[in-house]
Amino acid sequence: MGIIYDVMRKEHHDDNYKTPIENHNLIPFSDFIELLELYTDDELRVISEYLINEDEFLKLNFYYPYENVILDKKYIGYNLAPLNYDSHRDKDDIPYPTENFLEDVLLENGTDDYENRYFWKTEDLLSLECMVKLGLDTSTFKLCHKAMYGNARMLIEYHKKNEVLSDKLKKLENDTESNEVINLLDRLEIANTTIAEQKNNISNLVANIKSLDEGAVKSNDREMHPRTANNVSKIIAALTSELLKMDITKPYSNDSNGKIKAAIERQGHTVSKDVIGYWLDLAHKNSI
């Protein structure tokens, strides 16, 4: 947890302080679908089709938070209201939110309306047979959940650990005359240089893909000349397979498509997984 969380915990005089969302182990609808996309390496369309045919999943209880303003304590509290399928069906004729949500995902209508609005309980999700079939258990769920929210934080964490490691190695070097310590420092320096080079290569690749994607949007009423498309795919193949050592034989995998998509999003842009996959697939075919 972060600095604000620690301050709130101290104010509540509780080392085990948790927000209502954390206390009930809840996850937003859209975040869970994103987690499944990361875990299964499948497209959202495939995930939605799988879940929308699972009756047990469609009837799963969900929760929605509502604010409880407490002025004298100067903070806004959040309570959680549960809703189950049977009670919803008896009181309302509109479809259950789970089904609406999956249909929006399937039709690519966007899921912003569900952002932090509806939640599922983690233990309920993992107990479903359709999740058991996928092999999604508690430990795997926690790993994927941490990876989803950890990009920027992990970078800072790794940077801090790297600084600590460097300090320890320097101290060890001063305390001993062993050549092995010097070799470790040399390797660390080489590793840092390699990381910097790879980051630069990724930035160049993202810039190229962004320009290609923008060009495609501006001229979406005309097909790209075959020679131009051929040259572009060769450039992408060289950048990914030769410079970045990516495996583009699987254009929709996390090792290629996922990393490129994440790099683009870190720069504040968006490119769909299908667009990236199309160009990687074309690059692979032209590199054979």
C-alpha positions as CSV (number, residue, x, y, z in Angstrom):
1,M,0.0,0.0,0.0
2,G,1.0,3.6,-0.4
3,I,1.6,6.7,1.7
4,I,-2.0,7.8,1.9
5,Y,-3.1,4.3,3.0
6,D,-0.5,4.4,5.8
7,V,-1.8,7.8,7.0
8,M,-5.4,6.6,7.0
9,R,-4.4,3.5,8.9
10,K,-2.6,5.6,11.6
11,E,-5.7,7.9,11.9
12,H,-7.9,4.9,12.5
13,H,-5.3,3.5,14.9
14,D,-5.5,0.2,13.1
15,D,-2.6,-1.6,11.5
16,N,-5.0,-3.9,9.7
17,Y,-7.1,-1.0,8.3
18,K,-8.7,-1.8,5.0
19,T,-11.1,0.0,2.7
20,P,-14.6,-1.6,2.2
21,I,-13.5,-2.8,-1.2
22,E,-10.3,-4.5,0.2
23,N,-12.1,-5.8,3.3
24,H,-14.6,-7.7,1.1
25,N,-12.1,-8.8,-1.5
26,L,-14.1,-7.2,-4.3
27,I,-13.0,-6.5,-7.9
28,P,-14.8,-4.2,-10.5
29,F,-16.5,-5.9,-13.4
30,S,-14.2,-4.3,-16.0
31,D,-11.0,-5.1,-14.0
32,F,-11.9,-8.8,-13.8
33,I,-12.4,-9.0,-17.5
34,E,-9.0,-7.3,-18.0
35,L,-7.5,-9.7,-15.5
36,L,-8.9,-12.7,-17.5
37,E,-7.5,-11.2,-20.7
38,L,-4.0,-11.0,-19.1
39,Y,-4.3,-14.5,-17.6
40,T,-5.8,-16.4,-20.6
41,D,-4.1,-14.3,-23.4
42,D,-7.4,-14.4,-25.2
43,E,-9.3,-11.6,-26.9
44,L,-12.1,-9.9,-25.1
45,R,-14.6,-11.2,-27.6
46,V,-13.5,-14.8,-26.8
47,I,-13.7,-14.2,-23.1
48,S,-17.2,-12.6,-23.3
49,E,-18.5,-15.5,-25.4
50,Y,-17.2,-18.0,-22.9
51,L,-18.7,-16.2,-19.9
52,I,-22.1,-15.3,-21.5
53,N,-22.8,-19.0,-22.0
54,E,-22.1,-19.8,-18.3
55,D,-25.4,-19.6,-16.5
56,E,-23.7,-19.8,-13.1
57,F,-21.6,-16.8,-13.9
58,L,-24.5,-14.7,-15.2
59,K,-26.4,-15.2,-12.0
60,L,-23.4,-14.4,-9.7
61,N,-24.1,-11.9,-6.9
62,F,-22.6,-8.5,-7.3
63,Y,-22.1,-5.4,-5.1
64,Y,-22.2,-1.7,-5.6
65,P,-20.8,1.0,-3.3
66,Y,-22.6,4.1,-2.1
67,E,-21.2,7.1,-0.3
68,N,-21.8,7.8,3.3
69,V,-20.6,11.4,4.1
70,I,-19.6,11.9,7.7
71,L,-18.9,15.6,8.2
72,D,-17.8,15.6,11.9
73,K,-15.0,13.1,11.1
74,K,-14.2,14.9,7.8
75,Y,-14.2,11.9,5.5
76,I,-16.5,10.1,3.1
77,G,-17.2,6.5,4.1
78,Y,-18.3,3.9,1.6
79,N,-20.9,1.2,2.2
80,L,-21.6,-1.8,0.0
81,A,-25.0,-3.0,-1.1
82,P,-25.3,-6.6,-2.3
83,L,-27.7,-7.7,-5.1
84,N,-28.5,-11.2,-6.2
85,Y,-30.2,-12.6,-9.3
86,D,-33.4,-13.8,-7.7
87,S,-34.2,-10.6,-5.9
88,H,-33.4,-8.5,-9.0
89,R,-35.6,-10.6,-11.2
90,D,-38.6,-10.3,-8.7
91,K,-38.3,-6.5,-8.5
92,D,-37.1,-5.3,-11.9
93,D,-37.8,-6.2,-15.5
94,I,-34.5,-4.9,-16.9
95,P,-31.7,-7.4,-17.6
96,Y,-29.3,-8.4,-14.8
97,P,-26.2,-6.1,-15.0
98,T,-23.8,-9.0,-15.6
99,E,-25.5,-9.9,-18.9
100,N,-25.5,-6.2,-20.0
101,F,-21.9,-5.8,-19.2
102,L,-20.8,-8.9,-21.2
103,E,-22.9,-7.8,-24.1
104,D,-21.2,-4.4,-24.1
105,V,-17.8,-6.1,-24.0
106,L,-18.8,-8.4,-26.8
107,L,-20.0,-5.6,-29.0
108,E,-17.0,-3.4,-28.1
109,N,-19.3,-0.7,-26.7
110,G,-16.9,0.2,-24.0
111,T,-17.2,-0.5,-20.3
112,D,-16.6,3.0,-18.8
113,D,-20.1,3.0,-17.4
114,Y,-19.2,0.1,-15.1
115,E,-15.9,1.6,-13.9
116,N,-15.9,1.2,-10.1
117,R,-19.7,0.9,-10.1
118,Y,-20.3,-2.8,-9.9
119,F,-18.1,-5.4,-8.1
120,W,-17.8,-9.1,-7.8
121,K,-16.5,-10.9,-4.7
122,T,-13.2,-12.6,-5.5
123,E,-14.0,-15.8,-3.6
124,D,-17.4,-16.1,-5.4
125,L,-15.7,-15.8,-8.8
126,L,-12.9,-18.3,-8.1
127,S,-15.5,-20.9,-6.8
128,L,-17.3,-21.0,-10.2
129,E,-16.8,-24.1,-12.3
130,C,-16.1,-22.0,-15.3
131,M,-13.1,-20.4,-13.5
132,V,-11.9,-23.8,-12.1
133,K,-11.8,-25.1,-15.7
134,L,-9.5,-22.2,-16.6
135,G,-7.2,-23.1,-13.7
136,L,-7.6,-19.6,-12.1
137,D,-6.9,-20.1,-8.4
138,T,-6.3,-17.6,-5.6
139,S,-2.5,-17.4,-6.0
140,T,-2.8,-16.9,-9.8
141,F,-5.5,-14.3,-9.3
142,K,-3.3,-12.4,-6.9
143,L,-0.3,-12.5,-9.2
144,C,-2.3,-11.2,-12.2
145,H,-4.1,-8.6,-10.1
146,K,-0.7,-7.3,-8.9
147,A,0.7,-7.2,-12.4
148,M,-2.3,-5.2,-13.6
149,Y,-1.7,-2.4,-11.2
150,G,2.0,-2.7,-10.8
151,N,3.7,-1.4,-13.9
152,A,4.6,2.1,-12.7
153,R,5.0,1.1,-9.1
154,M,7.0,-2.0,-9.9
155,L,9.4,0.2,-12.0
156,I,9.9,2.5,-9.0
157,E,10.2,-0.5,-6.7
158,Y,12.8,-2.2,-8.9
159,H,14.7,1.1,-9.2
160,K,14.8,1.4,-5.4
161,K,15.9,-2.2,-5.0
162,N,18.6,-1.6,-7.7
163,E,19.9,1.3,-5.7
164,V,20.0,-0.8,-2.5
165,L,21.8,-3.6,-4.4
166,S,24.3,-1.2,-5.8
167,D,25.1,0.2,-2.4
168,K,25.5,-3.2,-0.9
169,L,27.8,-4.3,-3.8
170,K,29.9,-1.2,-3.4
171,K,30.2,-1.8,0.4
172,L,31.2,-5.4,-0.3
173,E,33.8,-4.2,-2.8
174,N,35.3,-1.9,-0.2
175,D,35.4,-4.7,2.4
176,T,37.1,-7.3,0.2
177,E,39.6,-7.5,-2.6
178,S,37.8,-10.3,-4.3
179,N,37.6,-10.0,-8.1
180,E,34.2,-11.7,-8.0
181,V,32.7,-8.6,-6.4
182,I,34.1,-6.4,-9.2
183,N,32.8,-8.8,-11.7
184,L,29.3,-8.5,-10.2
185,L,29.4,-4.7,-10.4
186,D,30.5,-4.9,-14.0
187,R,27.6,-7.2,-14.8
188,L,25.2,-4.9,-13.0
189,E,26.5,-2.0,-15.1
190,I,26.2,-4.1,-18.3
191,A,22.6,-5.1,-17.3
192,N,21.6,-1.5,-16.7
193,T,23.1,-0.5,-20.1
194,T,21.2,-3.3,-21.8
195,I,17.9,-2.3,-20.1
196,A,18.4,1.3,-21.3
197,E,19.0,0.2,-24.9
198,Q,15.9,-2.1,-24.9
199,K,13.8,0.8,-23.5
200,N,15.1,3.0,-26.4
201,N,14.3,0.2,-28.9
202,I,10.8,-0.2,-27.5
203,S,10.2,3.6,-27.7
204,N,11.2,3.6,-31.3
205,L,9.0,0.7,-32.1
206,V,6.0,2.3,-30.3
207,A,6.6,5.6,-32.3
208,N,6.7,3.7,-35.6
209,I,3.5,1.7,-34.7
210,K,1.8,4.9,-33.6
211,S,2.6,6.7,-36.8
212,L,1.4,3.7,-38.8
213,D,-1.8,3.5,-36.8
214,E,-2.5,7.2,-37.2
215,G,-1.8,6.9,-40.9
216,A,-4.3,4.1,-41.2
217,V,-7.0,6.1,-39.4
218,K,-6.5,9.1,-41.6
219,S,-6.8,7.1,-44.8
220,N,-9.2,4.4,-43.8
221,D,-11.1,4.8,-47.1
222,R,-8.1,3.7,-49.1
223,E,-6.1,0.5,-49.0
224,M,-2.3,0.8,-48.4
225,H,-0.3,0.1,-51.5
226,P,1.0,-3.5,-51.4
227,R,4.6,-2.4,-51.7
228,T,4.2,0.1,-48.9
229,A,2.6,-2.5,-46.6
230,N,5.3,-5.0,-47.5
231,N,8.1,-2.5,-46.6
232,V,6.3,-1.6,-43.4
233,S,5.9,-5.2,-42.3
234,K,9.6,-5.8,-43.0
235,I,10.6,-2.9,-40.8
236,I,8.4,-4.2,-38.0
237,A,9.8,-7.7,-38.4
238,A,13.4,-6.3,-38.1
239,L,12.5,-4.1,-35.1
240,T,10.7,-6.9,-33.2
241,S,12.5,-10.1,-34.0
242,E,16.0,-8.8,-34.5
243,L,16.4,-5.7,-32.3
244,L,13.9,-6.6,-29.5
245,K,14.2,-10.3,-29.8
246,M,10.5,-10.8,-29.8
247,D,8.7,-13.9,-31.0
248,I,6.3,-12.7,-33.7
249,T,5.1,-16.2,-34.7
250,K,2.4,-15.6,-32.1
251,P,1.2,-12.1,-32.9
252,Y,-1.4,-12.0,-30.1
253,S,0.7,-13.3,-27.3
254,N,1.7,-11.2,-24.2
255,D,5.4,-11.6,-25.1
256,S,4.9,-9.6,-28.2
257,N,1.5,-8.0,-28.6
258,G,1.0,-7.5,-24.9
259,K,4.3,-5.8,-24.4
260,I,3.9,-3.4,-27.3
261,K,0.3,-2.6,-26.2
262,A,1.5,-1.8,-22.7
263,A,4.4,0.3,-24.0
264,I,1.9,2.3,-26.1
265,E,-0.4,2.9,-23.2
266,R,2.4,4.0,-20.9
267,Q,3.0,6.8,-23.4
268,G,-0.7,7.9,-23.1
269,H,-1.9,6.4,-26.4
270,T,-4.2,3.5,-27.3
271,V,-3.9,1.0,-30.1
272,S,-6.1,-2.1,-30.1
273,K,-4.7,-5.6,-29.7
274,D,-6.1,-6.6,-33.1
275,V,-4.3,-3.8,-34.9
276,I,-1.0,-4.7,-33.3
277,G,-1.6,-8.4,-34.0
278,Y,-2.4,-7.6,-37.7
279,W,0.9,-5.9,-38.3
280,L,2.9,-8.4,-36.3
281,D,1.3,-11.2,-38.3
282,L,2.0,-9.4,-41.6
283,A,5.6,-8.8,-40.5
284,H,6.0,-12.5,-39.7
285,K,4.6,-13.6,-43.0
286,N,7.0,-11.3,-44.9
287,S,10.0,-12.4,-42.9
288,I,9.6,-16.0,-43.8
